[in-house]
Amino acid sequence: MIGARNFAPLVAVLLLAACVAPPPPVADLKPGERPDINSDEAGLWMQMDQVEEMLKTSGHVVEDRKLNDYIRSVTCKLSAEYCQHLRLFVVQTPHFNASMAPNGTMQVWTGTLLRAQNEAQLAYILGHEMAHYIRRHSVQKWRSIRRTTDSMAFMGDLAQIVAMTSVLAFSRDHERESDDIGFDLMVKAGYDPAEAPKTWRALLAERDADGEEKDKPSVFFSSHPAVEERVETLDAKAAPLAGQGIVGDKPYVNAVKRHRRAWLKDEMRKRDFAGTQVVLANLAAAGHPAGDIKFFEGELYRLRGDEGDLKEAIVAYRSAIKAKGAPVEVHRSLGLAYWKTRQNKLARKSFSRYLAAAPKAEDRAMIQSYIDQLK
């Protein structure tokens, strides 16, 4: 809490912040337009150009031509005029995020692609980011930061805190505007608007899955409008048109299926088990293969290791095997779960099945040593 002795300077800073005039309105970016070389916006673009070059060599870009072409095709459905000027990067990181830099660099994180259930939801996310680009929100925010911090520089650290609070509030307004524009873009492109609020419902379910994590601060949620607000607003906008338009379940599932296992492995490394359970449930509902989903459900239980989890893991692994299509690693994981529960005969049998199914496995020598120990 702020003590009485600190209250007066804070009031002074707030009054000063209120006197700083907002930056003038900025016109929408035209397709193919670049800022004047002498403008502050050009400087911002140059910085983003450097970031883009670093991204290209980061080792985190997913170089799958079919996947990239598919996502680009969705952006072109949203706006044929702007899509040709965008550079798309699918970035391998398990968190939900997408971004649009002022120079036309679009990032879509694999955690987002794992969570989207269909093409309509992807269209809403991409439309939202394109709105930031078209409305030139980045330069508006950049100018707001500069004006606020320059005016309050003499006040020190306290002024910086107030400045950042101002910037976050400004960003929320931009997010609301991008929600509206992204929604309109997806509707004009022929997608079912009822899918837009489902994106936020899924994130809300993840956030609230673990009561202990519920009140922890989140960078993503702190700089955006309340998720409940977004769901309510999008529900109201979608209600008159719900059920009309493209959903695109199958095209989307087919586009991401080659990468689903790798993305789920990344998801498991986060150790956010409660949230990952929500992700797995949503993937199952979206029609992803039961063999994969049950395998990773088993992995979740085995890695979490709470009381009773190993038994649940065994049930999930066995269900994955029955469902067919599970990765061969299911036999190795099942063997480990059996071993930890002292079911040595079954553990040895599962390890043997794994080696038979994957004769060139990199961990073959280690698994064979397990079998030898269990004899």
N, C-alpha and C positions, 0 to 999 in steps of 0.2 A: 504494500500500500504506500501511497505518497503521504509523507508527513506534512504537518502544517508549515514547517519552515521551507519546504520545497514547493508549496502550492502557488505562491505568488509568481515565481519565474515561469512556471508552467502556463499560468493564465496569460502572462505577457507574450509567450511564444505563440499560444493559440490565437491571440488577438492579431499578432503580426501575420500569422499564416492566413487569417481571414482577409487581410488587406491585400494579399498578393493576388493580382488579377489573373483569372484563368486564361490560358493561351487561346488565341483566336481559333475559330473553327477551321478544320482542314478538309479540303475537297477530297472526294473519293479518288483513289488511284485508278487511272485509266489503263486498259490492257496494254502492256508493253512500255508503259511510261517509266522513265527514270528521273530522279530529282536533279535539279540544277547542281552542277559540280561545286559551286561555291556555297551551297546551303548546308545547314546543320544536318538535314536529312541525308544528304550525300555522304557525310561523314559516318552516320549511323550505318548506311548501306555498306560502306567500305569495311567497317568492323564486322558486319555480318558475312561479307564475302570471305574474310579471313577465317571466320568460324566454319564456314562451309568447306573451305579447303582442308581444315583440320579434321572435319567430320569424315571427309572422303578417305583419309588415311588412318582413321582411328581404329580400324579392325572390328568395329561394331555395326557396320552397315550390312544388311542382309542382301546379298547379291543374287537374288532369284528373279530372273527376267519375267517369268510368268506372273509371279506375285506382284511385282512392281507395275507391270502393265495392267494388271487387273485393278489395282488401287488407282492408278492414273486414269483408267477408263471411267471410274466412278466420279473423279474430279471433273472430267470432261463432260459428263452428263449434267453435273451441277452448273458448269459454266464453260462452254466451249471457248469463249473469248479469253478467259484468264488461264485456263489449264495449260496452254502451250507455253506460257511464260514461267511456269513453276518447275522447280527441281525437287523431285521426291526422294526422300531417304527413309527407308524402313530401318529403324535402329533397334538392335537387340538389347533390350533391357526390360525386366519383367513388370515394370510399373505402368499404371494407366496414365498416358500423356500423349498429346499431339501438339505441335506448335507450328506457327507460320511466321517466319522472319520477314522483315520489311522488304528484303531483296528478292523474295520469291522462293526461299528455301523452306520446304515443308518437311517436317519430321513426323513420322508415325511410329510410336514405340510398340514393340511386339507385345507388351503387356496389354495394350489397347486392343490389338488384333485378337488376342486370346479371349478378351472379355466381350467384344462385339459378337452378337449372335447371328447377324444377317447383314445383307448389303444395305438395307435401309438404315440400320443403326450406324454403319460405317459412313453412309452418306451424310447423316446428321452431324457426325463428328468432323468430317472433312469440311462440310459447309460452314460449320462454326469457325474453323480455323481460317478458311478462305475469307470469311467476313472480317476477321482481324486485319487481314492483308488489304482487302479492298477499302476498308474504312481508315486505313493507315493508323491503327491504334498504337502501334509501336512508336511512331514519331510523336504522337500526341502525349504518350506516357513519358517519353524521353524529354520532351520540352517541359512537361509538368515537373519532373524530377529536378531538372536544371534550374527552373525558375524558383521552385520552393527552397531547394538547398542553398542556392546563391543568396536568397533573401535572408536566410536564417543562419548563415555560416558562422556569424560572430557569436551566436548563442551556444555553440559547442554541442556536446553529445545529446543533451536534452532536445535541442532543435532537430537533430537528425532523427530521433525517435518519432517526433511529431510529424516530420516530413514523410517518413516511411508510412505512417498511419494514413496520411493524406493520399499517398500514392496507391496504397492498397484499396482505399475506398473508391478512388478513381478507376482502378482496374475492375472493380466489381460492376461499375456502370458499363464499362466496355464489354464485360462478359455477358451482361444482360442484352446488350445490343447485338452481340454476336450470336447469342441464342436465338433471337428473333430472326436475324438475317439467315442463319444456318437453317432454321426451320423452314423459312420461305423458299430457300434454294432447293431443299429436298422435296418439298411439295411440288414446286414447278417442274422438277425433274421427274415427277411421277411416282415418288416413293410414298409408302404408307406413313403418314405423320404420327400414327399411334406408337411407332417404334422409338421416336425421339425420347419421350420421358422414361422409357424402359432402360435406357442407358444409365440414367441417373439413379433409378430405383436399384439397379444392380450394385452400383457403387455405394449407395446408402446401406444396402444389406451387408456389404463387405465391411464397411466402417463400423456398423453396429453389431457385427457377428460376435465379437469378443467384448463383453462388458467391461473388462479391465482396461482395454485399449481405447474405449469409446471417448474418454475425455482427454486423451493425449493430443497435443497440437499436431496439425498436419499442414505442411506447406501448401499442398494442393487445395485443400478445403478452405484454408485461411484467406487465400487470395481470390476466392470465388464467392458468388452468392450462395446462401444456404442451399443445400441440396433439396431440402423439403420445398423451398421456394421455387426452385427450378422445375421440380416435378409438378407442382400445382399449376404453375404458369403454362407449361407445355401440355399438360392434360387439358386445360381449358382451351388452348389453341387447337389441339388435335381433335377434340370431341366432335365437332361438326363434320369432320372428314375421316374419322376413324374407320379403318377397314377398307379404305379406298387406296389403291396404288400398289406398287411393287414392294414385297418384303425381301425376296431374294435369299431364302434360306440355303437352298442347294448350291447356287453359284458361290456363295460365301464359304460354305463348309469345304467345297472342292478347292477353293483358292488357297485356303490356309492349312489343309490337311497334311501337306508334306512337312510342315514345321511344327505341328501341334505338340508332338512329344518333346522336342527340344525346348519349346516355350514352357511346357509344363515342368520340365526339369529345372529351368530357371526359376519358375514360380516356387518350387519346393525349396530352393536354396534361400528364399526369403525367410523361411521359418514362420510365416504368418499363417499358422495352421487354420485358425477359425475363418479368416478371409478366404483361404484357398478352398475350404470346403464349400463356400458359396460359389466360387468360380467353377468347381467341378460339377456342382448341381446344375448350374446354368448351362454348362457344356452338354451335359446329359439331356437337358430339356431341349437344347438346340439341335439334337440329333447326331452328335459326334459318337463314334463307335463305343459301345459298352465295354469292349475288351480293354481299350485304352483308359477309359474313365475309371473302371474298377481297379486297374493296375495302380494308377496314381492315387486312388483312394487308399489302397493298401499301403503305398509308400508313405502317405501322410500319417497313417496310424503308426507304422513301424518307426518312422523318424521322430514322431512326437513322444512316444514311449510312456504315455500316462497309464494309470492302472486300467487293465482290460484292453489296452490298445493292440497288443500283440495278437490277441484272439480275434479282434475285429480285423486286423490286417490279414490274417490267415483266411478269414471268410471272404474278404474282398479279393485276394489273390486267386482263390479257388473259383470265385464267380467270374473273374477275368478270363481264366482258362476255359471255362465252360462257354463263355460268350464268344470265344474265338477272336482272332485279330489282335490279341494282346502282344506286346513286345516279348521277345524270348527272355528278357531279363526277369519276367514274372517268376520263372522257375528258380532263379538265383535268390530273389527276394523272399520267395516262399520258403526256400531252404534255410535262409537266415532266421526267419520268424520261427520255423519249427525248431531250429537249433537252440534259440533263446528260450523256448518253452520246453526244452529237454525232450523233444520228440525226435530223437537222433535217427531212427530208422527212416522216418519220413523226410528228414532233412537231407540224409544221404541220397535218397531217391530223387528228390527235387534237384539237388546239385548235379546229379548224373544226367537228368533230363535237360538241364541247362547246357551242359557240355555237349550233349548229343545234338541239340538244336543249334548251338553256336560253336562248332569245332575249331574255329579260328579266333575265338574270343581272346582279347588281350589279357584278361585275368584268368585264363585257363589254368595256369600253374598254381595260382592261389586257391582256386576252387577245388582243384585236384588235391591240394594239401588238406583242405577241409574234409573232403571225402575220406582221405587216409586217416585223419584224426578220429573220424566217426566210426571206423570199422571196429 
